[in-house]
Amino acid sequence: MTHTLHRIGTAEELSRDYVVLAIPARGYNRDGAAVKLKEIFAIYRRHNPINIGVGHGNLFNSDVASMAEHIEDSGAVHAVFNNEDDLVACLKELKERDLGLSVVVSGLFGRVSECCQQVGLKPHTVNTSVGVFGKTELLPEKGIMEIHTMCGHAMNSFSLIKHMVGEIKAGRITARKAAEKMAANCHCGIFNPERAAKILDRLVQEL
């Protein structure tokens, strides 16, 4: 799973943006996986995630009971953490439960490695995003890209992000509310509304 991998930002910004997802593998451990995914979902909730999602909804367009009800064998459960202490605590409990499903952590390579070491985990596989190539001059401003890449399925378009900046400038919405509206579009629940709000505040000054 690499839809959480391509986030853009400074090291300081990304140090408050970690995504965890758990997913079964077809033909290996998918049958009956919903029970385990629901337990992982409950583990996430115990460690202060700023967003969680199951592919059918997240904290900004659904409620916890509805999300849990829609977890299926073929699904995946996601969470976003804004600090390493909560991430480490979550990984520690996931390790203790040892539910046998693949768990992916996305974030700054060095920081994620340190968090894994703290709980005695050794990554099985490491994927690295090498950036964007081609006619990069056609891409929008860096801040727009920072928000856009927080949804791995690109559910927040460049034009929507720019529209939100305009709405904030006009005083019709706050940066936080705009970020929450965009978080609702990312059904996986990997969008970080806290970070998005800060970027929007910056874009209001830059654009």
Short mmCIF file of the C-alpha atoms (twelve columns), coordinates in Angstrom:
data_MODEL
# 
_entry.id   MODEL 
# 
loop_
_atom_site.group_PDB 
_atom_site.id 
_atom_site.type_symbol 
_atom_site.label_atom_id 
_atom_site.label_alt_id 
_atom_site.label_comp_id 
_atom_site.label_asym_id 
_atom_site.label_seq_id 
_atom_site.Cartn_x 
_atom_site.Cartn_y 
_atom_site.Cartn_z 
_atom_site.pdbx_PDB_model_num 
ATOM 1   C CA . MET A 1   0.000   0.000   0.000   1 
ATOM 2   C CA . THR A 2   1.647   3.239   -1.115  1 
ATOM 3   C CA . HIS A 3   -1.225  5.758   -1.167  1 
ATOM 4   C CA . THR A 4   0.070   7.196   2.125   1 
ATOM 5   C CA . LEU A 5   3.635   7.507   0.888   1 
ATOM 6   C CA . HIS A 6   3.814   10.656  -1.204  1 
ATOM 7   C CA . ARG A 7   3.197   13.435  1.300   1 
ATOM 8   C CA . ILE A 8   5.140   16.640  0.625   1 
ATOM 9   C CA . GLY A 9   6.414   19.031  3.276   1 
ATOM 10  C CA . THR A 10  9.320   20.124  5.419   1 
ATOM 11  C CA . ALA A 11  10.871  17.786  7.960   1 
ATOM 12  C CA . GLU A 12  9.381   19.913  10.747  1 
ATOM 13  C CA . GLU A 13  5.858   19.670  9.298   1 
ATOM 14  C CA . LEU A 14  6.111   15.945  8.585   1 
ATOM 15  C CA . SER A 15  7.343   15.276  12.119  1 
ATOM 16  C CA . ARG A 16  3.696   15.837  13.135  1 
ATOM 17  C CA . ASP A 17  2.192   13.601  10.471  1 
ATOM 18  C CA . TYR A 18  2.304   9.799   10.752  1 
ATOM 19  C CA . VAL A 19  -0.099  7.379   9.066   1 
ATOM 20  C CA . VAL A 20  -0.721  3.795   10.169  1 
ATOM 21  C CA . LEU A 21  -2.754  1.323   8.151   1 
ATOM 22  C CA . ALA A 22  -3.554  -2.343  8.588   1 
ATOM 23  C CA . ILE A 23  -4.675  -4.575  5.735   1 
ATOM 24  C CA . PRO A 24  -5.122  -8.308  5.082   1 
ATOM 25  C CA . ALA A 25  -3.790  -10.140 2.030   1 
ATOM 26  C CA . ARG A 26  -6.105  -11.956 -0.376  1 
ATOM 27  C CA . GLY A 27  -5.431  -15.683 -0.442  1 
ATOM 28  C CA . TYR A 28  -3.407  -15.530 2.768   1 
ATOM 29  C CA . ASN A 29  -5.259  -14.015 5.724   1 
ATOM 30  C CA . ARG A 30  -8.259  -12.155 4.320   1 
ATOM 31  C CA . ASP A 31  -10.991 -14.643 5.303   1 
ATOM 32  C CA . GLY A 32  -12.284 -13.627 8.719   1 
ATOM 33  C CA . ALA A 33  -10.020 -10.567 8.863   1 
ATOM 34  C CA . ALA A 34  -12.860 -8.185  9.763   1 
ATOM 35  C CA . VAL A 35  -12.731 -9.253  13.419  1 
ATOM 36  C CA . LYS A 36  -9.022  -8.445  13.598  1 
ATOM 37  C CA . LEU A 37  -9.435  -5.183  11.701  1 
ATOM 38  C CA . LYS A 38  -12.116 -4.108  14.168  1 
ATOM 39  C CA . GLU A 39  -9.742  -4.794  17.044  1 
ATOM 40  C CA . ILE A 40  -7.006  -2.761  15.345  1 
ATOM 41  C CA . PHE A 41  -9.544  0.030   14.815  1 
ATOM 42  C CA . ALA A 42  -10.223 -0.038  18.574  1 
ATOM 43  C CA . ILE A 43  -6.475  0.046   19.299  1 
ATOM 44  C CA . TYR A 44  -6.085  3.134   17.110  1 
ATOM 45  C CA . ARG A 45  -8.857  4.896   19.026  1 
ATOM 46  C CA . ARG A 46  -7.088  4.347   22.352  1 
ATOM 47  C CA . HIS A 47  -4.029  6.325   21.237  1 
ATOM 48  C CA . ASN A 48  -5.359  9.774   20.312  1 
ATOM 49  C CA . PRO A 49  -5.522  9.662   16.500  1 
ATOM 50  C CA . ILE A 50  -6.409  12.962  14.857  1 
ATOM 51  C CA . ASN A 51  -8.152  11.035  12.078  1 
ATOM 52  C CA . ILE A 52  -9.191  7.435   11.508  1 
ATOM 53  C CA . GLY A 53  -10.941 5.819   8.565   1 
ATOM 54  C CA . VAL A 54  -12.033 2.524   7.078   1 
ATOM 55  C CA . GLY A 55  -12.459 3.347   3.388   1 
ATOM 56  C CA . HIS A 56  -16.191 3.910   3.919   1 
ATOM 57  C CA . GLY A 57  -15.756 6.956   6.111   1 
ATOM 58  C CA . ASN A 58  -13.606 8.844   8.579   1 
ATOM 59  C CA . LEU A 59  -13.957 11.029  11.674  1 
ATOM 60  C CA . PHE A 60  -15.108 13.987  9.560   1 
ATOM 61  C CA . ASN A 61  -17.886 12.380  7.538   1 
ATOM 62  C CA . SER A 62  -19.042 9.498   9.717   1 
ATOM 63  C CA . ASP A 63  -19.138 8.261   13.304  1 
ATOM 64  C CA . VAL A 64  -17.141 5.573   15.059  1 
ATOM 65  C CA . ALA A 65  -20.042 3.103   15.359  1 
ATOM 66  C CA . SER A 66  -20.885 3.344   11.664  1 
ATOM 67  C CA . MET A 67  -17.260 2.971   10.637  1 
ATOM 68  C CA . ALA A 68  -16.787 -0.118  12.821  1 
ATOM 69  C CA . GLU A 69  -19.974 -1.648  11.414  1 
ATOM 70  C CA . HIS A 70  -18.694 -1.304  7.839   1 
ATOM 71  C CA . ILE A 71  -15.301 -2.941  8.389   1 
ATOM 72  C CA . GLU A 72  -15.095 -5.988  6.096   1 
ATOM 73  C CA . ASP A 73  -12.631 -8.820  5.499   1 
ATOM 74  C CA . SER A 74  -11.398 -7.083  2.344   1 
ATOM 75  C CA . GLY A 75  -11.022 -3.680  3.973   1 
ATOM 76  C CA . ALA A 76  -8.260  -1.665  5.586   1 
ATOM 77  C CA . VAL A 77  -8.214  0.555   8.652   1 
ATOM 78  C CA . HIS A 78  -6.204  3.784   8.821   1 
ATOM 79  C CA . ALA A 79  -5.170  6.295   11.465  1 
ATOM 80  C CA . VAL A 80  -3.217  9.551   11.566  1 
ATOM 81  C CA . PHE A 81  -1.114  10.587  14.565  1 
ATOM 82  C CA . ASN A 82  0.432   14.003  15.152  1 
ATOM 83  C CA . ASN A 83  3.199   12.969  17.546  1 
ATOM 84  C CA . GLU A 84  5.616   10.122  18.058  1 
ATOM 85  C CA . ASP A 85  4.534   9.280   21.613  1 
ATOM 86  C CA . ASP A 86  1.050   8.288   20.463  1 
ATOM 87  C CA . LEU A 87  2.468   6.478   17.446  1 
ATOM 88  C CA . VAL A 88  4.862   4.457   19.624  1 
ATOM 89  C CA . ALA A 89  2.100   3.580   22.094  1 
ATOM 90  C CA . CYS A 90  -0.101  2.401   19.234  1 
ATOM 91  C CA . LEU A 91  2.669   0.292   17.688  1 
ATOM 92  C CA . LYS A 92  3.464   -1.200  21.087  1 
ATOM 93  C CA . GLU A 93  -0.105  -2.398  21.543  1 
ATOM 94  C CA . LEU A 94  -0.302  -3.674  17.963  1 
ATOM 95  C CA . LYS A 95  2.876   -5.664  18.556  1 
ATOM 96  C CA . GLU A 96  1.548   -7.093  21.830  1 
ATOM 97  C CA . ARG A 97  -1.699  -8.228  20.179  1 
ATOM 98  C CA . ASP A 98  0.183   -9.714  17.190  1 
ATOM 99  C CA . LEU A 99  -2.963  -10.121 15.102  1 
ATOM 100 C CA . GLY A 100 -1.141  -11.359 12.013  1 
ATOM 101 C CA . LEU A 101 -2.098  -8.581  9.603   1 
ATOM 102 C CA . SER A 102 0.258   -6.339  7.653   1 
ATOM 103 C CA . VAL A 103 0.777   -2.948  9.311   1 
ATOM 104 C CA . VAL A 104 2.248   -0.048  7.335   1 
ATOM 105 C CA . VAL A 105 3.623   3.139   8.906   1 
ATOM 106 C CA . SER A 106 4.242   6.196   6.723   1 
ATOM 107 C CA . GLY A 107 6.309   9.161   7.828   1 
ATOM 108 C CA . LEU A 108 9.837   10.501  7.976   1 
ATOM 109 C CA . PHE A 109 12.108  7.522   7.406   1 
ATOM 110 C CA . GLY A 110 14.461  8.140   10.331  1 
ATOM 111 C CA . ARG A 111 11.693  8.998   12.783  1 
ATOM 112 C CA . VAL A 112 9.601   5.958   11.865  1 
ATOM 113 C CA . SER A 113 12.656  3.714   12.218  1 
ATOM 114 C CA . GLU A 114 13.320  5.103   15.700  1 
ATOM 115 C CA . CYS A 115 9.700   4.540   16.716  1 
ATOM 116 C CA . CYS A 116 9.865   0.926   15.521  1 
ATOM 117 C CA . GLN A 117 13.114  0.374   17.423  1 
ATOM 118 C CA . GLN A 118 11.541  1.668   20.630  1 
ATOM 119 C CA . VAL A 119 8.976   -1.135  20.586  1 
ATOM 120 C CA . GLY A 120 11.289  -3.823  19.213  1 
ATOM 121 C CA . LEU A 121 9.910   -3.915  15.687  1 
ATOM 122 C CA . LYS A 122 12.015  -4.543  12.596  1 
ATOM 123 C CA . PRO A 123 10.409  -3.365  9.327   1 
ATOM 124 C CA . HIS A 124 9.813   -6.133  6.797   1 
ATOM 125 C CA . THR A 125 9.805   -3.802  3.776   1 
ATOM 126 C CA . VAL A 126 10.656  -0.148  3.197   1 
ATOM 127 C CA . ASN A 127 9.215   1.952   0.368   1 
ATOM 128 C CA . THR A 128 10.617  5.390   -0.391  1 
ATOM 129 C CA . SER A 129 8.972   8.139   -2.413  1 
ATOM 130 C CA . VAL A 130 11.525  9.643   -4.795  1 
ATOM 131 C CA . GLY A 131 9.458   12.676  -5.724  1 
ATOM 132 C CA . VAL A 132 7.788   13.946  -8.884  1 
ATOM 133 C CA . PHE A 133 9.452   13.981  -12.297 1 
ATOM 134 C CA . GLY A 134 8.501   15.485  -15.641 1 
ATOM 135 C CA . LYS A 135 7.036   18.920  -16.319 1 
ATOM 136 C CA . THR A 136 6.955   19.942  -12.674 1 
ATOM 137 C CA . GLU A 137 6.540   23.580  -13.721 1 
ATOM 138 C CA . LEU A 138 2.921   22.696  -14.491 1 
ATOM 139 C CA . LEU A 139 2.257   21.789  -10.863 1 
ATOM 140 C CA . PRO A 140 0.674   24.333  -8.509  1 
ATOM 141 C CA . GLU A 141 2.354   26.026  -5.555  1 
ATOM 142 C CA . LYS A 142 4.137   23.850  -2.986  1 
ATOM 143 C CA . GLY A 143 1.506   24.522  -0.325  1 
ATOM 144 C CA . ILE A 144 -1.243  23.313  -2.644  1 
ATOM 145 C CA . MET A 145 0.745   20.134  -3.274  1 
ATOM 146 C CA . GLU A 146 1.300   19.633  0.457   1 
ATOM 147 C CA . ILE A 147 -2.444  19.498  1.039   1 
ATOM 148 C CA . HIS A 148 -3.245  17.585  -2.166  1 
ATOM 149 C CA . THR A 149 -0.829  14.745  -1.334  1 
ATOM 150 C CA . MET A 150 -2.439  14.188  2.076   1 
ATOM 151 C CA . CYS A 151 -5.188  12.242  0.294   1 
ATOM 152 C CA . GLY A 152 -3.627  9.323   -1.544  1 
ATOM 153 C CA . HIS A 153 -6.579  9.046   -3.925  1 
ATOM 154 C CA . ALA A 154 -6.460  12.760  -4.835  1 
ATOM 155 C CA . MET A 155 -9.970  13.526  -3.598  1 
ATOM 156 C CA . ASN A 156 -9.015  17.148  -2.888  1 
ATOM 157 C CA . SER A 157 -8.273  18.764  -6.229  1 
ATOM 158 C CA . PHE A 158 -5.946  21.707  -6.799  1 
ATOM 159 C CA . SER A 159 -8.927  23.901  -7.665  1 
ATOM 160 C CA . LEU A 160 -10.792 22.940  -4.483  1 
ATOM 161 C CA . ILE A 161 -7.796  23.806  -2.328  1 
ATOM 162 C CA . LYS A 162 -7.439  27.179  -4.064  1 
ATOM 163 C CA . HIS A 163 -11.169 27.759  -3.629  1 
ATOM 164 C CA . MET A 164 -10.844 27.117  0.099   1 
ATOM 165 C CA . VAL A 165 -7.984  29.616  0.313   1 
ATOM 166 C CA . GLY A 166 -10.247 32.184  -1.364  1 
ATOM 167 C CA . GLU A 167 -13.085 31.417  1.054   1 
ATOM 168 C CA . ILE A 168 -10.748 31.905  4.025   1 
ATOM 169 C CA . LYS A 169 -9.499  35.212  2.611   1 
ATOM 170 C CA . ALA A 170 -13.111 36.358  2.203   1 
ATOM 171 C CA . GLY A 171 -13.866 35.494  5.823   1 
ATOM 172 C CA . ARG A 172 -16.543 32.934  4.910   1 
ATOM 173 C CA . ILE A 173 -14.770 30.017  6.583   1 
ATOM 174 C CA . THR A 174 -11.894 29.414  8.979   1 
ATOM 175 C CA . ALA A 175 -8.785  27.489  8.004   1 
ATOM 176 C CA . ARG A 176 -9.727  24.756  10.476  1 
ATOM 177 C CA . LYS A 177 -13.248 24.336  9.052   1 
ATOM 178 C CA . ALA A 178 -11.861 24.302  5.503   1 
ATOM 179 C CA . ALA A 179 -9.392  21.601  6.506   1 
ATOM 180 C CA . GLU A 180 -12.167 19.535  8.075   1 
ATOM 181 C CA . LYS A 181 -14.272 19.828  4.908   1 
ATOM 182 C CA . MET A 182 -11.361 18.475  2.877   1 
ATOM 183 C CA . ALA A 183 -10.717 15.752  5.455   1 
ATOM 184 C CA . ALA A 184 -14.298 14.582  4.885   1 
ATOM 185 C CA . ASN A 185 -13.457 13.961  1.201   1 
ATOM 186 C CA . CYS A 186 -10.670 11.504  2.069   1 
ATOM 187 C CA . HIS A 187 -12.647 8.381   2.939   1 
ATOM 188 C CA . CYS A 188 -9.588  6.366   3.889   1 
ATOM 189 C CA . GLY A 189 -9.056  8.761   6.789   1 
ATOM 190 C CA . ILE A 190 -5.392  9.524   6.099   1 
ATOM 191 C CA . PHE A 191 -5.883  13.296  5.740   1 
ATOM 192 C CA . ASN A 192 -4.286  15.356  8.528   1 
ATOM 193 C CA . PRO A 193 -6.650  18.288  9.227   1 
ATOM 194 C CA . GLU A 194 -4.377  19.887  11.819  1 
ATOM 195 C CA . ARG A 195 -1.501  20.142  9.391   1 
ATOM 196 C CA . ALA A 196 -3.801  21.188  6.542   1 
ATOM 197 C CA . ALA A 197 -5.186  24.089  8.601   1 
ATOM 198 C CA . LYS A 198 -1.680  25.416  9.233   1 
ATOM 199 C CA . ILE A 199 -0.816  25.151  5.534   1 
ATOM 200 C CA . LEU A 200 -4.019  26.968  4.589   1 
ATOM 201 C CA . ASP A 201 -3.161  29.806  6.973   1 
ATOM 202 C CA . ARG A 202 0.183   30.087  5.227   1 
ATOM 203 C CA . LEU A 203 -1.359  29.971  1.750   1 
ATOM 204 C CA . VAL A 204 -3.696  32.828  2.630   1 
ATOM 205 C CA . GLN A 205 -0.596  34.978  3.018   1 
ATOM 206 C CA . GLU A 206 1.247   33.586  -0.009  1 
ATOM 207 C CA . LEU A 207 -1.418  33.436  -2.740  1 
# 
